[in-house]
Amino acid sequence: MKVLSVASEAVPLIKTGGLADVAGALPGALAEHDVEVRTLLPGYTSVMANLGKATRVHSYASLFGGKASVLKARAAGLDVFVLDAPHLFDRPGGPYGQPTGSDWPDNWKRFAAFGRVAADVAKGADKDFQPDVVHAHDWQAAMAPAYMRFDGTPVPSVVTVHNLAFQGHFSADIFPDLGLPPEALAMDGVEYYGGVGFLKAGLQYADAITTVSPTYAREIRTPAFGMGLDGLLNVRASSLQGILNGIDTSAWNPESDKHLASTFGVRSLKRRASNRKAVEQRFALDHDNDPVLCVISRLTWQKGIDVVVSEFDTIIASGAKLAVLGAGDHALEGALLAAAARHRGRAGVLIGYDEELAHLLQGGADAILVPSRFEPCGLTQLYGLRYGCVPIVARTGGLADTVIDANDAALAAGVATGFQFAADQGDAMLEAVRRAVSLYRDTRAWEAIQKQGMRADVSWHRSAARYGELYRALLSGDGGA
């Protein structure tokens, strides 16, 4: 079976968030289930620089305002198509925004072109690769099913929602330039609150919809989490399912991770001490027996970082040390730096993102705090489980699905892997931190919870099998409503 994966980012070629980790790891996992995946990516400057030898398989004299072509290559371990459209993607800044931080004003055009090309590949633009299924990820790829529907392309499609908060909502003024028939601008089409909704189009026209955890699939059907799309998602409920993300267990392996001061495994947990010492040194923390909690996150409201700021002093007073790595909202960055300055030796904050340091924190901190208000799946808690960095998580989305709370029954049964608390509640978060600090004092109990987490299957194996089953169901006509 051949699948065209359509994603605006994929590791190791381009990454801004968890979507890239999923798009980069899933093809290899699907190969074990007899699914051949080729990933369509935009030709960002960084992608083109690492593309190497490529073959042109399709050309456009004019694609949304300029010449373009589709290139095929093997790059960084991925089989890829790349949309080489310099007028759309050869520019400074990030994949979606200018160097100033604001979105590119023509993002609608950039990703409409991306969806248009995906639909053309589905129609057979490359004679050597005819996909059986098109799998589009998030709003940037979600126009593909719309173009496919109006092209009459008989290839089933899947849209995966990685974060419903990002929808690609644009003014209705762009509609005439999308190349869709007039009837597409309707409530049961791409129209969305008076404008054009890219993600809404995908949810409307895809044969199947997935999210990245079962709990999030239920949450987004409610007004509280549906972001204005809960009505449509309820209409399409029979076509919606949550398939939990996995992680790349070769890239995230404490027994071979080159970013650690000392590698370790379930049977050699004592070797984590070298990593803990390295974390304390990097964040200027006291060398003592108090537990080190880390936060590795975008510093935003969604991630609950304001709750951490409000409870910062009480977290330190609970007996924990705190190491924070991340970037985001400037006000939150400043508040965290100010809080750390009040607690020298007990807290450290580094603004920015450092992949090597993220690995070291997972391998050296005693626990990872994930206080998200909503979290479609989350990956940092999965890395934490893998590395014996015990997750302390808000009870929402994939966090609720992947961490077993260390309540009395779970501890007695030997199945606990972390701590849960009610989302968006500082008191509840603080209570979970206090429970973790208390259990940390019991060395045997703490090691037991670490080992239980490290034995958890956080790989892509089971989830890739579910995607394979979904693709085959779509081909048999049983996968969507």
C-alpha positions in Angstrom: 0.0 0.0 0.0 1.2 3.5 -0.9 0.4 6.5 1.2 1.1 10.2 0.5 1.8 12.0 3.8 1.3 15.7 3.5 2.9 17.7 6.2 4.3 21.2 6.6 7.2 19.9 8.7 9.0 16.7 9.4 12.2 15.9 11.4 15.0 16.1 10.7 14.4 18.4 7.8 12.3 21.1 9.4 10.7 21.3 12.9 8.8 23.8 14.9 6.8 21.4 17.1 5.4 17.9 17.7 3.9 17.7 14.2 7.4 17.4 12.8 8.3 14.5 15.2 5.2 12.6 14.1 5.6 13.2 10.4 9.2 12.2 10.6 8.8 9.0 12.6 5.5 7.6 11.4 6.8 6.6 7.9 9.4 4.2 9.3 6.9 2.7 11.7 4.4 2.2 8.9 7.0 0.4 6.8 6.8 -2.5 9.4 3.1 -2.8 8.4 3.7 -3.0 4.7 2.8 0.7 4.1 5.1 2.7 1.8 5.0 6.4 2.7 6.3 9.3 0.7 6.1 12.7 2.4 5.2 15.9 0.6 7.0 19.0 2.2 7.1 22.6 1.3 10.4 23.7 -0.3 11.6 25.9 2.6 15.1 27.2 2.3 16.4 24.8 4.9 14.6 21.8 3.2 16.1 22.7 -0.2 19.6 23.0 1.3 19.4 19.5 2.6 17.6 17.8 -0.3 20.7 16.6 -2.1 20.1 14.8 -5.5 16.5 15.2 -6.6 14.4 14.4 -9.6 11.7 16.7 -11.0 8.5 14.8 -11.5 6.0 17.6 -12.2 6.1 21.3 -13.2 3.8 24.3 -13.1 4.1 27.3 -15.4 2.2 29.2 -12.8 1.2 28.0 -9.3 -0.4 30.7 -7.2 1.8 33.4 -8.8 5.0 31.8 -9.9 6.8 28.9 -11.5 7.0 25.7 -9.4 7.9 22.1 -9.6 7.6 18.9 -7.6 10.9 17.2 -6.7 11.4 13.6 -5.6 14.3 12.6 -3.4 15.6 10.5 -0.5 16.6 13.0 2.2 17.7 12.5 5.8 16.2 9.0 5.8 12.8 10.1 4.4 11.3 9.5 0.9 10.0 12.9 0.0 8.3 15.0 -2.5 9.2 18.7 -2.2 7.2 21.6 -3.6 9.9 23.8 -5.1 8.2 27.1 -5.3 10.7 29.9 -4.5 8.0 32.6 -4.6 6.2 30.9 -1.8 8.8 29.3 0.4 12.3 30.7 -0.3 12.3 33.3 2.3 13.9 34.1 5.8 12.2 33.4 9.1 10.3 30.3 10.1 8.0 28.0 8.1 4.9 30.1 9.0 6.2 33.5 10.1 8.5 36.4 9.3 11.7 37.1 11.2 9.7 39.6 13.2 7.5 36.8 14.5 4.3 37.8 12.7 2.7 35.4 10.3 3.4 35.6 6.6 0.4 37.5 5.1 0.3 35.1 2.2 0.1 31.9 4.2 -3.2 31.2 2.7 -1.6 31.2 -0.7 1.4 29.2 0.4 -0.6 26.4 1.9 -3.4 26.4 -0.7 -0.7 25.7 -3.2 0.6 23.0 -1.0 -2.8 21.3 -0.9 -3.3 21.8 -4.6 0.0 20.0 -5.3 -1.0 17.2 -2.9 -4.2 16.7 -4.8 -2.2 16.6 -8.1 0.1 13.9 -6.7 -3.0 12.0 -5.7 -4.2 12.2 -9.4 -0.9 10.8 -10.6 1.5 13.7 -11.1 4.3 11.2 -10.5 3.8 8.2 -12.8 6.0 6.1 -10.5 4.0 6.8 -7.3 0.2 6.5 -7.3 -0.9 6.8 -3.7 -3.7 4.6 -2.4 -4.4 7.0 0.5 -3.6 10.7 1.1 -2.9 11.5 4.8 -2.9 15.3 5.5 -1.7 16.8 8.7 -3.2 19.9 10.3 -4.5 23.0 8.6 -1.5 23.6 6.4 -2.3 20.4 4.5 -6.0 20.3 5.0 -7.0 21.8 1.7 -5.8 18.7 -0.1 -9.0 16.7 0.5 -11.1 19.7 -0.8 -9.1 19.9 -4.0 -9.4 16.1 -4.3 -13.1 16.1 -3.8 -13.7 18.7 -6.5 -11.2 17.1 -8.9 -13.2 13.8 -8.5 -10.1 12.0 -7.5 -11.1 8.5 -6.3 -8.4 8.3 -3.6 -9.5 8.2 0.0 -8.1 10.8 2.4 -7.4 11.2 6.1 -6.9 14.4 8.0 -5.1 14.3 11.4 -5.7 17.1 13.8 -2.6 17.7 15.9 -3.9 20.9 17.5 -7.4 22.2 16.8 -6.4 25.7 18.1 -4.6 26.3 14.8 -7.1 26.3 12.0 -6.0 28.4 9.0 -8.9 30.9 9.0 -8.7 33.5 6.3 -10.9 36.2 4.8 -13.5 35.2 2.2 -11.7 37.6 -0.2 -9.2 34.8 -1.0 -11.8 32.4 -2.2 -11.8 33.4 -5.9 -8.1 32.7 -6.1 -8.3 29.2 -4.6 -9.4 27.6 -7.8 -12.5 25.9 -6.3 -16.0 26.0 -7.8 -18.4 28.6 -6.4 -20.5 25.9 -4.6 -17.4 25.2 -2.3 -18.0 28.4 -0.5 -20.8 27.0 1.6 -21.5 25.9 5.1 -21.0 22.3 4.1 -17.8 23.3 2.2 -14.9 25.6 3.0 -16.9 28.5 4.4 -16.2 29.1 8.0 -17.6 32.0 10.1 -17.8 34.2 7.0 -14.4 33.4 5.8 -12.5 30.4 4.5 -11.3 27.7 6.9 -8.5 25.4 5.7 -8.8 23.0 8.6 -12.6 23.1 8.4 -12.3 22.2 4.7 -10.3 19.1 5.6 -12.7 18.1 8.3 -15.6 18.5 5.9 -14.1 16.6 2.9 -11.7 14.0 4.3 -13.0 10.4 4.4 -11.6 9.9 7.9 -10.5 12.2 10.7 -8.0 11.3 13.4 -6.6 13.1 16.4 -3.5 12.2 18.3 -5.1 10.7 21.4 -8.4 9.1 22.3 -9.2 11.6 25.1 -8.6 14.6 22.8 -10.9 13.0 20.2 -13.7 13.1 22.8 -12.7 16.6 24.1 -12.9 18.3 20.8 -16.5 17.3 20.3 -17.4 19.6 23.3 -17.7 23.4 23.2 -14.9 23.8 25.7 -12.3 22.2 23.5 -14.0 22.3 20.0 -12.7 25.8 19.1 -15.9 26.4 17.1 -15.6 23.2 15.2 -17.4 20.9 17.7 -20.6 21.0 15.7 -19.0 19.7 12.6 -16.9 17.1 14.5 -20.1 15.8 16.1 -21.7 15.5 12.7 -18.6 13.5 11.5 -18.3 11.6 14.8 -18.5 8.2 13.1 -15.5 9.1 11.0 -13.4 10.4 13.9 -11.0 8.5 16.1 -8.1 9.1 18.3 -4.8 7.3 17.6 -2.1 8.0 20.2 1.2 9.3 19.1 4.4 7.4 19.7 8.0 8.5 19.8 11.1 7.6 17.8 12.6 5.2 20.3 15.9 5.1 18.5 16.4 8.9 18.7 15.1 8.9 22.3 16.9 6.0 23.9 18.7 6.5 27.3 20.9 3.5 26.6 22.5 5.1 23.6 21.7 8.8 23.7 24.9 10.8 22.9 23.4 14.0 24.4 23.7 12.5 27.9 26.6 12.7 30.3 26.0 9.0 31.1 23.8 6.5 29.3 21.6 4.2 31.4 18.7 1.8 31.4 16.1 0.2 33.6 18.8 -2.0 35.2 21.4 0.8 35.6 19.3 3.7 36.9 22.1 4.8 39.3 24.0 6.0 36.3 21.3 8.8 35.9 23.1 10.6 38.7 25.8 11.9 36.3 23.1 13.5 34.2 21.4 14.9 37.2 24.6 16.6 38.3 25.1 18.0 34.7 21.6 19.5 34.9 22.3 21.1 38.2 25.5 22.6 36.8 23.8 23.8 33.6 21.0 25.5 35.5 23.1 26.7 38.5 21.2 24.6 41.0 22.3 23.5 44.4 23.8 20.0 44.6 21.7 18.4 47.3 19.1 15.6 47.6 16.0 17.6 46.7 14.3 16.5 43.5 14.9 18.4 40.2 11.7 19.2 38.3 12.0 20.3 34.7 9.7 22.1 32.3 10.5 21.7 28.6 7.9 23.6 26.7 6.6 26.5 24.5 6.0 29.2 27.1 2.4 29.9 26.3 -1.0 30.1 27.9 -2.1 26.8 26.3 0.9 25.1 28.0 -0.2 26.4 31.4 3.0 28.3 31.9 1.2 31.1 33.6 0.1 28.6 36.2 3.7 27.7 36.8 4.5 31.4 37.2 1.8 31.9 39.7 2.8 28.9 41.8 6.6 29.2 41.3 7.4 30.2 44.9 5.2 27.5 46.3 6.8 24.8 44.1 10.2 25.8 45.4 8.8 25.9 49.0 7.5 22.3 48.5 11.2 21.1 48.5 11.7 20.9 44.7 14.2 22.6 42.4 13.0 23.8 39.1 14.8 23.9 35.7 12.9 25.5 32.8 13.8 25.4 29.1 11.6 27.0 26.5 10.6 30.1 24.6 7.4 31.8 23.7 5.3 34.6 25.2 7.7 37.4 26.2 5.8 38.3 29.3 5.9 34.7 30.5 9.6 34.5 29.7 10.3 37.6 31.8 8.1 36.4 34.7 10.0 33.1 34.8 13.4 34.8 34.7 12.3 37.1 37.5 11.1 34.1 39.6 14.3 32.2 39.1 16.3 35.3 40.2 14.3 35.2 43.5 15.4 31.6 44.0 19.1 31.4 43.1 20.3 27.9 43.5 16.8 26.5 43.6 15.6 27.4 40.1 17.1 28.1 36.7 15.5 29.3 33.4 17.0 29.2 30.0 15.1 30.9 27.2 15.2 29.2 23.8 15.2 25.7 22.6 18.2 23.4 22.6 17.6 19.8 21.5 20.7 18.4 23.2 19.7 20.1 26.5 16.2 18.8 26.2 17.6 15.2 26.1 19.9 16.0 29.0 17.0 17.3 31.1 14.9 14.1 30.3 17.9 12.0 31.3 18.8 14.0 34.5 15.8 15.7 36.0 13.8 13.6 38.4 10.4 14.7 37.1 8.9 16.7 34.2 6.0 19.1 34.8 3.5 19.4 32.0 0.7 21.7 33.1 -1.1 22.2 29.8 -4.7 23.5 29.7 -5.3 21.3 26.7 -2.8 18.9 25.1 -3.8 16.9 22.0 -1.2 14.2 22.8 2.1 15.6 24.1 5.5 14.1 23.5 7.6 15.4 26.4 5.8 13.2 28.9 6.5 10.2 26.6 10.2 11.1 26.5 10.0 11.4 30.3 8.5 7.9 30.7 11.3 6.5 28.4 14.0 8.3 30.4 12.8 7.7 34.0 11.9 11.4 34.3 8.6 11.0 36.1 5.7 12.9 34.5 3.6 15.3 36.5 0.8 16.2 34.1 -2.5 17.9 33.7 -5.4 15.5 33.3 -6.3 16.4 29.7 -5.9 15.0 26.2 -3.0 12.6 25.6 -1.5 13.4 29.0 -4.5 11.7 30.6 -4.1 8.7 28.2 -0.4 8.1 28.7 0.3 8.6 32.4 -1.1 6.4 35.2 -1.5 8.4 38.4 0.4 7.3 41.5 -2.7 7.0 43.7 -2.7 4.4 46.5 -4.3 1.7 44.4 -1.9 2.2 41.4 1.1 2.2 43.7 -0.1 -0.9 45.5 -0.6 -2.7 42.1 2.7 -1.5 40.8 1.3 0.2 37.7 1.8 3.9 38.5 3.9 5.9 36.1 3.5 9.5 37.2 1.1 12.0 38.7 -2.0 13.7 37.3 -3.9 16.8 38.4 -6.9 18.8 37.2 -5.9 21.1 34.4 -5.9 24.9 34.8 -5.8 24.7 38.6 -2.8 25.9 40.5 -3.7 24.3 43.8 -4.2 20.9 42.1 -0.8 21.2 40.3 0.9 22.1 43.6 -0.7 19.1 45.3 0.6 16.8 42.6 4.1 18.3 43.0 3.9 17.8 46.7 2.9 14.2 46.2 5.8 13.7 43.9 8.3 15.3 46.3 7.0 13.1 49.1 7.3 9.9 47.1 10.8 10.9 46.0 11.9 10.7 49.6 11.1 6.9 49.4 13.9 5.8 47.2 12.5 2.3 46.5 9.0 3.6 45.7 10.5 6.3 43.4 12.7 3.8 41.5 9.7 1.5 41.1 7.6 4.3 39.4 10.6 5.2 37.2 11.1 1.6 36.1 7.4 1.1 35.4 7.4 4.2 33.2 10.5 3.1 31.4 8.9 -0.3 30.6 5.9 1.4 29.0 5.5 1.0 25.3 5.8 4.5 24.0 6.9 3.5 20.5 5.0 3.9 17.3 4.4 0.1 16.8 0.8 -0.2 18.0 -0.3 3.2 16.7 1.3 2.6 13.3 -0.7 -0.7 13.2 -3.9 1.3 13.8 -3.1 3.7 11.0 -2.5 0.7 8.7 -5.8 -0.7 9.7 -7.5 2.7 9.0 -5.9 2.9 5.6 -7.1 -0.6 4.6 -10.6 0.1 5.9 -10.7 3.2 3.7 -9.7 1.2 0.7 -12.4 -1.4 1.4 -15.0 1.4 1.8 -15.4 0.9 5.6 -13.3 3.7 7.0 -15.5 6.8 6.8 -19.0 7.9 7.1 
